[in-house]
Amino acid sequence: MPEPRATYRLLTPPPTGSAAIAILELRGDVDAALARLGIGPVEVGALPLRSLAGIDRGIVARPAPDLAYLMPHAGPAVLRRLAAALESAGVLHVPPDDPDPPRYPEAASEIAQRVLQALPRAASPLAIDLLLDQPRRWASAPPGAGSDPAVAARSAILNRLITPPLVVVLGRPNIGKSSLLNALAGREVALVADLPGTTRDHVGVLLNLAGLVVRYIDAPGLDPSSSPADPTQAEAQALALAAAAGADLILLCADGRTPAPDHPYPHIPSLRVTLRADLPETPPDAPLPVSAHTGRGIPDLVAAIRDRLVPPAVLADPGPWRFW
């Protein structure tokens, strides 16, 4: 890879914040960076809407020849993939100009300092014991463990215990997706009705799934029979696909009467789920049968989501975790 001739940094709050749109600053040889990202030339003073390395669509602002701003959606998965694309294109990451994190005089080592800084940010209960054990693990780790690819790969998964991963639910209208969300949340967070198209916008909530906290989006129904001339339905389906593009896991939902939609992004991990499993039409070999009405299959689905996002073998691995 050639020496980076451009740099980037995230100007907006981190993905744990509430921002809907992120801003990444590019400095240096902006033309070469945009070309390698497949964005194409952007004139100084222009504000075009472009595909950002095929990962998301966002505004590209070019206020000066050596300066540009990329404005994608602020979801953690989108930002991670965009950062990887930037670095693969030879664009060097520089840290944001944030104030120093708090220091803890009682910490016996730099790793202990990092643990105390990370604990308030950890969204998932599963993170706590793992974080508290990190000073011991790093003290006994072999030299160079911080740059070990196996440690990096495991850490990328375990970091989902700090920043909640995104789960997006896709399915045809009126098959029980909203009822499933209410059953998982243990309260009513989604409107439920026996009418197609009840959910025209996505409904999002943080869910604790057996110790793993996820950002869960119940996306509008994907209806292949809807008229392209219906702007409301077209916008709802565009919202569903846009949400799924940044997911860490997609749930492809069906019921005994209605098939699951095609996977819109095959590179994103998915689970096939059969809703309304109390219906007599549910086949005996249906994948992950779930009934929000009776509670059947809810614990199995919770475990399947958790284990797909953070596999038990990764949790049980005694090696160190690079969580910073």
DATA-V817621 format. One record per residue. RES is the residue in one letter. SS is DSSP state (H for helix, E for strand, - for the rest). OMEGA is omega in whole degrees, 0 to 359 (none if undefined). NEAR is the number of other ideal C-beta (glycine too) atoms within 12 Angstrom. Layout:
res={RES:RES}
ss={SS:SS}
omega={OMEGA:OMEGA}
near={NEAR:NEAR}
This chain:
res={M:P:E:P:R:A:T:Y:R:L:L:T:P:P:P:T:G:S:A:A:I:A:I:L:E:L:R:G:D:V:D:A:A:L:A:R:L:G:I:G:P:V:E:V:G:A:L:P:L:R:S:L:A:G:I:D:R:G:I:V:A:R:P:A:P:D:L:A:Y:L:M:P:H:A:G:P:A:V:L:R:R:L:A:A:A:L:E:S:A:G:V:L:H:V:P:P:D:D:P:D:P:P:R:Y:P:E:A:A:S:E:I:A:Q:R:V:L:Q:A:L:P:R:A:A:S:P:L:A:I:D:L:L:L:D:Q:P:R:R:W:A:S:A:P:P:G:A:G:S:D:P:A:V:A:A:R:S:A:I:L:N:R:L:I:T:P:P:L:V:V:V:L:G:R:P:N:I:G:K:S:S:L:L:N:A:L:A:G:R:E:V:A:L:V:A:D:L:P:G:T:T:R:D:H:V:G:V:L:L:N:L:A:G:L:V:V:R:Y:I:D:A:P:G:L:D:P:S:S:S:P:A:D:P:T:Q:A:E:A:Q:A:L:A:L:A:A:A:A:G:A:D:L:I:L:L:C:A:D:G:R:T:P:A:P:D:H:P:Y:P:H:I:P:S:L:R:V:T:L:R:A:D:L:P:E:T:P:P:D:A:P:L:P:V:S:A:H:T:G:R:G:I:P:D:L:V:A:A:I:R:D:R:L:V:P:P:A:V:L:A:D:P:G:P:W:R:F:W}
ss={-:-:-:-:-:E:E:E:E:E:-:-:-:-:-:-:-:-:-:-:E:-:-:E:E:E:E:E:-:H:H:H:H:H:H:H:-:-:-:-:-:-:-:-:-:-:E:E:E:E:E:E:-:-:-:E:E:E:E:E:E:E:E:E:-:-:E:E:E:E:E:-:E:-:-:H:H:H:H:H:H:H:H:H:H:H:H:H:-:-:E:E:E:-:-:-:-:-:-:-:-:-:-:-:-:-:-:-:-:H:H:H:H:H:H:H:H:H:H:-:-:-:-:-:-:H:H:H:H:H:H:H:-:H:H:H:H:H:H:H:-:-:-:-:H:H:H:-:H:H:H:H:H:H:H:H:H:H:H:H:H:-:-:-:E:E:E:E:E:E:E:-:-:-:-:-:H:H:H:H:H:H:H:H:H:-:-:-:-:-:-:-:-:-:-:-:-:-:-:-:-:-:E:E:E:E:E:E:E:-:-:E:E:E:E:E:E:E:-:-:-:-:-:-:-:-:-:-:-:-:H:H:H:H:H:H:H:H:H:H:H:H:H:H:H:-:-:-:E:E:E:E:E:E:-:-:-:-:-:-:-:-:-:-:-:-:-:-:-:E:E:E:E:E:-:-:-:-:-:-:-:-:-:-:-:-:-:-:E:-:-:-:-:-:-:-:-:H:H:H:H:H:H:H:H:H:H:H:H:-:-:H:H:H:H:H:-:-:-:-:-:-:-:-}
omega={178:177:182:179:177:178:175:173:178:182:183:179:181:185:176:178:185:182:177:181:177:175:175:181:173:177:178:181:186:182:181:180:180:180:181:177:181:181:180:184:176:181:176:182:183:178:183:171:186:167:182:179:180:184:183:172:181:179:171:179:183:182:183:182:183:184:175:177:173:185:177:168:190:178:182:182:178:182:178:182:179:177:178:179:178:182:175:178:178:179:187:177:172:183:175:180:180:174:179:176:181:178:183:183:181:182:184:182:178:177:177:175:183:178:181:176:184:186:180:182:185:183:189:175:179:183:195:182:179:179:183:180:185:177:178:183:181:179:181:181:178:177:179:181:181:179:179:180:179:177:179:181:179:181:179:178:182:178:174:175:178:177:186:175:183:175:180:183:178:177:177:179:169:176:174:180:181:176:177:179:180:179:179:182:184:178:182:177:180:178:182:177:178:180:177:174:180:179:179:177:180:178:183:181:170:180:172:182:179:176:176:177:180:166:189:180:171:187:175:182:176:185:181:181:183:182:176:181:180:186:180:180:179:179:179:180:175:177:180:182:178:178:182:183:180:186:167:179:177:172:179:191:175:164:184:182:190:180:175:175:172:179:182:183:187:180:180:179:183:170:174:186:177:181:179:184:175:178:180:181:182:181:183:181:182:179:178:179:184:173:176:182:183:184:180:173:182:178:179:179:178:180:181:179:180:185:177:182:178:185:180:180:178:178:185:182:184:183:182:182:177:189:180:none}
near={11:14:12:23:22:34:28:40:28:34:26:25:18:24:34:23:17:15:21:20:26:37:27:43:32:44:27:26:25:36:24:23:40:36:20:25:39:19:37:19:20:30:18:17:14:20:18:23:17:27:22:39:31:18:34:36:25:34:25:37:28:30:19:19:20:19:28:43:31:49:32:43:33:32:39:33:41:38:39:29:30:40:31:19:30:38:23:21:32:24:38:24:25:22:16:18:10:13:8:9:19:16:14:19:9:11:20:15:17:19:30:25:23:29:35:27:23:34:27:16:27:32:29:35:19:31:31:21:20:36:34:20:25:38:25:21:30:29:16:15:23:15:9:12:23:23:14:18:13:21:27:20:17:29:30:28:33:38:35:41:37:37:34:37:40:42:48:45:50:44:44:33:33:27:41:41:44:40:37:43:39:26:33:38:25:16:11:16:24:31:21:23:15:14:13:21:28:24:41:29:25:36:33:29:28:24:38:23:38:25:27:40:31:40:37:41:41:44:42:40:37:40:28:17:15:24:13:14:8:16:13:18:26:20:19:28:35:24:28:40:30:31:40:42:34:39:43:40:38:41:46:37:46:35:36:25:21:28:22:32:33:19:24:24:28:11:16:30:27:32:33:30:41:38:47:35:37:22:24:11:19:28:16:11:11:27:26:32:33:44:27:35:20:17:21:23:28:31:17:23:38:32:22:30:42:35:25:31:44:38:21:18:13:28:27:15:21:17:28:33:44:29:37:23}
